Amino acid sequence: MHLLLIRHGQSENNANAAKSVEAYRQGRKPDPELTELGRHQAEALGAWIGSVSPRPTKLYSSPMMRTIQTAAPVAEALDMPITVSDLIFERPGPVEIVDGAETGHPGSPLSTLSAITDRAVFPETITEEGWREARIETAAEAADRAGRIAEWVRETHDDDDCIALVAHGAIGSMLLLHLIAPRLAADLRNYPIGSEPHWVGLQNTATSMIELHPNGYEVHWINRVDHLIEAGMVHGAVAASTGNPGTR
């Protein structure tokens, strides 16, 4: 079994975080869309995805706008549906800032999410009222959820599946750690956002391929952006933080 983990394209929150923490806090949206750059990144990903081997057999997305928008060109290129799962959302869930304080948000309504692409298939848990209890997920809960995602990947798919999963930088990093270094992943229960001692940097629309065996794994690549290089959007190799402290 193979897992092809994909981070979403640049979001409005990502763009603000790249400016400053203050710009991020002032402009933060609970469920931001892709920026123009993010849409171009997603289009480049879709143009490239058909060359990946093994070819994805299933395509999943988190229920956040930026991931569904990123998955849409991939679904078109592969001629596949997008199965949306509310297990895969970004840590610590949708968050809005009210009177200077962070508070939980239930997520975008089904009508907004389903308008992105007709290839998306939604579970009954995603409704017009959103899809999550409006509260902020704790670090321990996020680490435990990443473990459940890893278990779901391993236990509910066939050996010949290649699972394409469009997710996020933080929960994606935690998922990879659960698959390849579970002891390090468990340690993340004790660290708030931005203070983690173990991390896997994932750039916007980067892909990571892990082959999972019954008693182990093989890492084929992590944080690969060939599609952005081919599209002339990235030149060379750059080591940069995936988010300012507190904005992952």
N, C-alpha and C positions, 0 to 999 in steps of 0.2 A: 504494500500500500504506500502511496505517495501523498504527501500534503504539500500543496503549493499555496503558501501564505502570501497574501497581497495586502499591502497597506493602501489606504485610500489616497487620492490625489490631494493637493494642497487645498485646505478649507479656509473659510473666512477667518476662523479662529487661529489657524496656523499662521496666516499672513500677519495678523495682528501680533501674535506672540513673537514673530521674527523681528518686529519693530521694537517692542519693549514689553515688560510685564504690565506697565500701566496701560499701554494701548490694548493689550489683551484683556485686562480687567474691564476697561471701559467699553470695549466693543464685543465682548464675549456673547455668543448666542448659544442657547441650549442645544440646538440642532442645526449647525451651520451648513450651508451649501458649499460646493466647490467654487473656488475662484476661477477666473478665466484661465489662469495658468493651470489650475487643477484639472479643468476640463480638457485642456490640451494634453496634459499628462495621461489622463484616462484614455483619450483617443489614441495616443501613441502606444499605450499598453494593449488596447484592443487590436491595433494593427500588427503587433508583435506576437500576441499570445498563441496564434495558430502554429507557430514554429516550435513551441515547447513540446518536449517529449519526456515522459509520456503525456499524451493529450488528456486534459482534464475530462473526467467522466461525470463529475458533479460540481455545481457552482453554488456557493452559499454566500450570503451577505449578512452583516449586522443590520438592524432596523433603523440605522441613522442615515440621513439624507446623503451625506458625503460618500458613504460606502455603496449605497444603491446606485448613485450617480456614477461611481467608478466602475461598478460591476456591469452597468448597462452596455458599454461598448464591448466588453468581454463576452457577454451573453450573445450579442449580435454576431461577433466574430466566430464563436463556437456553435451558434445556433442552438442554444440551450436555455432552459428556464433558470431563473435566480430563486433559490429557496432562501427566504428570509428567516433568520432565527433570532429570537430575542434573548438567547443565551450569550450572544457574541458581542454585545454592545461595549463601547469604550468605558473603561474605568474613569471616574466613579459614577457613571450614568449621565444622563442629560443634566446640565447644571446651568442655572441662571443666577445673575447677581442682582439682588433686590436691596436697595438702600445700603449698598456697600458690602452686603453679606451674601455668601454663596448659599444657594438653596436648591433642593432637588426639583426636577421637572419631569412630567410624565412622558415626554417624547412627542414627536409629531403625530398628528392624526392619520388614520389609514388613508383617507382621501388624498392627503398631501403626498404620502409616500407612494401610493399606487399610481399617481399621476406622472411619476418620473419615467416609468417604463412599463409596458404591458407584459414584459417577460417576468416580472417579479410575482412570486407566489407567497402569500402571507399566511401565518398561522392565525387561529381564532383569537389568540391572546393580544393581537394588535387590532385596536378598535379606534373609533373616532375620539375616544377619550385619551388616546395614547397607548402605551404598552408597558409602563413601569410605574410602580409606586413612587410618588414624588419625594424621594429622599436620596441623600448622598451615600453611596456605597463606601464602606470602610476598606482600609488596606487589607485587612484579614479576609473580608468577604470577596474582594477582587482576586486575591491569591487563590482562595478556595474555588472560585468560579473558573479561573483559568485551568485548575486541575480537573474540573468537571468537563470543560471543553476538550481537554486532552483525552480524557476517558471516553467521551462521546466519539471523537475522531477514531480512536483505536478500536472501539467495541461495536460500532454500528455500521462499519463499512467493510467491503470485501477486499481480499488481498490484491486484486487487480484494479482497484479503484485509484484514481488520481483526483484528490479532493482539492478544488480551488476555493479558497476561503478569503473573501475580501473583508478585512477587518481594520484594526487600528494599531497605532504605534505602541501604546502601553499594554493593552491586553494581548496584542500580538507577541510582544517581547516576553511577557509572562507565560504565554502558551508555549513558545519555543523552549523556554527554560524548563517548563514542566515535562516536555518531551525528551530533552537531552540532558538536563541536569536537575532532576526533581528535588534534590536536597537544597540546592541553591534557591529554587523556586519557592519552596516552603518557607525559607528564611524571609521572603519578601512580605510575609504576613505582618512583620513587625516594623515596617518602614512606611511612612507617609509618602505621598507623591513628591518626587524631586529629590528624595534622600536615599534611594535604593543603592546598595553596594554592588549589585549585579544587574547588568542591563544588556540588551541586544539592540543596537541602534538600527532603526528601520526608517528609511527616507520615504517621502511621498511616492506612492505607486511602486516601491521596491518589491521584488519578489524573493521568496526564500523557499527552497525545495528540500524537504526531508523525506527520506525513505524509511518507513517504519516496519520493523521486523517483530515477530512474536516476543523475542527476548532482547531487542536492541534497536538500533537505528543507524542510518548513514546520512550524514549531512552532505548534500550535493552543492548547495550554495545558499548564502544568506545575504540579504540587502543588495540584490542585483538590479541594475537599472539599464540594461542593454537597450531597452526600447527608447529611453530618453537620450542615450548616446546616438542611436540611429536617427532620431528625430532632430538632432542638433540642439537639444535642450540642456545637455550636460557634456562637459569636456573634462577628461581626466578623472582623477579620483579625489574626493574631498572628504575629510573627516570632520564632521560638524555635529553638534548636539541635535538630537531629535526634538528638543523643546527646552525652553528656559525652565529653570527650577520652578515647580508648581504649575506648569502649563502642559505637561504631558497628557 
